[in-house]
Amino acid sequence: MTTEQDFYAAPGDTSQGRVFTVTGQDWDSITQSIGESADERVVVNMGPQHPSTHGVLRLILELEGETVTEARCGIGYLHTGIEKNMEYRSWVQGVTFCTRMDYLSPFYNEATYVLGVERLLDIEDDIPEKAQVMRVLLMELNRMSSHLVAIATGGMEIGALTVMTIGFRERELVLDLFELITGLRMNHAFFRPGGVAQDLPPGALDEIRDFIALMKKRLPEYAALCNANPIFKGRLEGVGHLDLAGCLALGITGPVLRSTGYAWDLRKTQPYCGYEDYDFEVQTWDTADSYGRFRIRLNEMWESLKIVEQCADRLAGLEGAPVMVGDKKIAWPSQLAIGSDGMGNSLDHIRHIMGESMEALIHHFKLVTEGFRVPAGQAYVPVESPRGELGAHVVSDGGTRPFRAHFRDPSFTNLQATSVMSEGGMVADVIVAIASIDPVMGGVDR
Amino acid sequence: MSDEKTDDKSDKNESARPAEERNLEAAKAEAGTGSGVGQSAPDQSPENVPAPTGEVRAVGARHGMFGVAGSGDTSGYGGLVSATVFPAPSQKPYGGWFDEVAGALEARLEATELTAAIESVVVHRGEITFHVRREDLPFVAQMLRDDEALRFEFCSGVSGVHYPEDTGRELHAVYHLTSMTHNRRIRVEVTAPDSDPHLPSLVSIYPTLDWHERETYDMFGLVFDGHPALTRVLMPDDWPGHPQRKDYPLGGIPVEYKGGSIPPPDQRRSYN
């Protein structure tokens, strides 16, 4: 339906031009009306609900014909006030909130937050080795699942539906591993200040090894399907160009920065969680375009697989080792076990606090209801998420709750590059450029 | 204003003052003499030992243990007061490369006769924080970015923090800067009072701060002067108030049971 009346922009709100509200199946009347006008300039509102904008992202594009002259982002549609919510929960409960921000890389959200809390608690050196290895294992599996979605949805947005279906097929395997290890496919809240919530379940290492073997067969399929595919290359090469100076000025990190050939990866440059002990390469490309970013993601999945393999080997020698810091004032007291009804419960722990030790009951009650205190101060421990530098600015006033937790999300920062990447290009390339940034709106809006 | 208030107090009869104020001062004094910071610092590792009186940065205090008042609590726990004390400014040497950065920065500031630009330096938990006077922020940032010995070419963004009890400097803006050249990371902290929530914008120096400053304006009401288009970025354009401020009113949740409602989180009974 073509109309001059727009319910969302009342006549007084639109300063110039004619407003078209496109509702589908009305292209004939639209093209006819536009054809009548001599002006080539059209301002298009794309999204926030659009299958090609990588989430609830709104793009305001000014077009001259098919050329984009101006591109602006409208964000905030997924703002949920997670940072504010965390100020009214205990330090441990904060993990439950922040894991939901960037929903494709939940472990990284948890990691940067718990690393910040651990720094304030001054227990960074006391985290058990097994907890660190499990964190690295889960983060690298998470990097693979996140890159798979980046490649899959990026492919879907340019019409390569097979890339989408195989990407989600493999991601499902990673999520199965997450489910086995943490109990949940997403939003795990598995990393806790002091370690991780649970030990590795029996059989997990075998499953991980099966997965590694399978991925070694499956990953080459992406390369065979895409790397030299003329249509794929035609859509991606030279699109969304952003050089090193542009990346640094705009604060861009992650695969976009590495696609300029600069090997900046916090896992190597400022290691955390014991990343210095693993053998892997930082992947770069030198074309500074969408195709380079695709290849970097593909190569990084191989590197992640290498790290996962090393983690599995190390975990095999760490059976029965603690996964939580020894300090009983911080460590969550119970370990879940599967009951006869198949539900998780801490039967031994319940027996201990209810039948054996009054002090243990008091301790449990205080730690669970009140939580621990974190000395006043602030910390910022960034991690290399699949999208770049993800950091939590954690401020404590000495209380049992975060005074402030601010997350520097790479999606939020990287999305600022939309305009420089797409202005002057074709409208179809806007989609490719944004897909190559791989923003996750849950992280952008928090 | 705060000075006047303190003078006023000393003239008054000791017993006429509210018990809370006395307790707060007692707690501050206690923190200063080294007998522990309220409940929160059981360990006595070097960086946890309180600094001498006068250098402690106390911003408010917690009262009681259970977040309720006037409940007829006779246990005495309700009368507890623990001062909120942030890490005190550090003295030189700061250790490691911190001294190189601080030295290079001071040398450049001395050359331009702006030595007062750095209010204090805090080294805590292996991280260094430069507290910068707000009017000098753009100059300091420009130097941090461009000086060869500093080269903090990457800014991770700005994070606002609201300390309602830090009188005269309620709003803090915290910048995390990275030198990729030297592989170093520092923090720059600037404050502004609630009555004059203005800071100079750094978008011209670090273009990445465009959205970050908009977010901080959106959430805290900090106005970044010189920002090309300071509008809300996450909240709707017509949203009233700035949600991340500590004085932002929170909503309760009505429940479908006899017209009851769950109180807002800051009014619920909880530990504090």
HADDOCK unambig.tbl for C-alpha pairs under 7 A between the chains (distance, minus, plus):
assign (segid A and resid 75 and name CA) (segid B and resid 233 and name CA) 6.62 0.50 0.50
assign (segid A and resid 75 and name CA) (segid B and resid 234 and name CA) 6.22 0.50 0.50
assign (segid A and resid 76 and name CA) (segid B and resid 233 and name CA) 6.47 0.50 0.50
assign (segid A and resid 76 and name CA) (segid B and resid 234 and name CA) 3.96 0.50 0.50
assign (segid A and resid 76 and name CA) (segid B and resid 235 and name CA) 6.12 0.50 0.50
assign (segid A and resid 79 and name CA) (segid B and resid 234 and name CA) 6.37 0.50 0.50
assign (segid A and resid 84 and name CA) (segid B and resid 244 and name CA) 6.08 0.50 0.50
assign (segid A and resid 88 and name CA) (segid B and resid 265 and name CA) 6.43 0.50 0.50
assign (segid A and resid 119 and name CA) (segid B and resid 125 and name CA) 6.56 0.50 0.50
assign (segid A and resid 120 and name CA) (segid B and resid 125 and name CA) 6.78 0.50 0.50
assign (segid A and resid 248 and name CA) (segid B and resid 153 and name CA) 6.96 0.50 0.50
assign (segid A and resid 248 and name CA) (segid B and resid 154 and name CA) 5.97 0.50 0.50
assign (segid A and resid 249 and name CA) (segid B and resid 206 and name CA) 5.91 0.50 0.50
assign (segid A and resid 249 and name CA) (segid B and resid 207 and name CA) 5.61 0.50 0.50
assign (segid A and resid 249 and name CA) (segid B and resid 208 and name CA) 6.11 0.50 0.50
assign (segid A and resid 250 and name CA) (segid B and resid 207 and name CA) 5.43 0.50 0.50
assign (segid A and resid 250 and name CA) (segid B and resid 208 and name CA) 4.02 0.50 0.50
assign (segid A and resid 251 and name CA) (segid B and resid 154 and name CA) 6.14 0.50 0.50
assign (segid A and resid 251 and name CA) (segid B and resid 155 and name CA) 6.25 0.50 0.50
assign (segid A and resid 251 and name CA) (segid B and resid 156 and name CA) 6.58 0.50 0.50
assign (segid A and resid 251 and name CA) (segid B and resid 208 and name CA) 5.13 0.50 0.50
assign (segid A and resid 370 and name CA) (segid B and resid 271 and name CA) 5.79 0.50 0.50
assign (segid A and resid 373 and name CA) (segid B and resid 40 and name CA) 6.31 0.50 0.50
assign (segid A and resid 375 and name CA) (segid B and resid 40 and name CA) 6.18 0.50 0.50
assign (segid A and resid 375 and name CA) (segid B and resid 41 and name CA) 6.50 0.50 0.50
assign (segid A and resid 376 and name CA) (segid B and resid 85 and name CA) 6.60 0.50 0.50
assign (segid A and resid 376 and name CA) (segid B and resid 86 and name CA) 5.37 0.50 0.50
assign (segid A and resid 377 and name CA) (segid B and resid 86 and name CA) 5.64 0.50 0.50
assign (segid A and resid 377 and name CA) (segid B and resid 87 and name CA) 6.13 0.50 0.50
assign (segid A and resid 397 and name CA) (segid B and resid 84 and name CA) 5.80 0.50 0.50
assign (segid A and resid 398 and name CA) (segid B and resid 40 and name CA) 5.97 0.50 0.50
assign (segid A and resid 398 and name CA) (segid B and resid 84 and name CA) 6.55 0.50 0.50
assign (segid A and resid 399 and name CA) (segid B and resid 272 and name CA) 6.50 0.50 0.50
assign (segid A and resid 400 and name CA) (segid B and resid 272 and name CA) 6.71 0.50 0.50
assign (segid A and resid 404 and name CA) (segid B and resid 161 and name CA) 6.68 0.50 0.50
assign (segid A and resid 406 and name CA) (segid B and resid 159 and name CA) 6.30 0.50 0.50
assign (segid A and resid 408 and name CA) (segid B and resid 156 and name CA) 6.93 0.50 0.50
assign (segid A and resid 408 and name CA) (segid B and resid 157 and name CA) 6.83 0.50 0.50
assign (segid A and resid 413 and name CA) (segid B and resid 208 and name CA) 6.86 0.50 0.50
assign (segid A and resid 445 and name CA) (segid B and resid 234 and name CA) 6.30 0.50 0.50
